[in-house]
Amino acid sequence: MMQIPWDQPATLIDLDGKTPIIGTIRDCVMHFAIFKPFAKEQARILLTRPVHREGRKTRTWVLNPDEIEGLVQRMNAESESLH
């Protein structure tokens, strides 16, 4: 699982051309979590610092829906551990 800091600036974009959400990774992941399945398929997060992806030689600036879903799971797990 990617260990991107929750306070890192990022932008949640929609391939359908809806208005982007500019904020932190946490903001983007929270918005993504409430999207309907079709909207999730169209969403991507643009990073301000590239991350390493398993199986790739280069780092990436864009997170795909499956990677964002992984961050949703991480956020949920972290919030459960606080309770």
Order of alpha helices (4+ residues) and beta strands (2+ residues): beta-beta-alpha-alpha-beta-beta-alpha
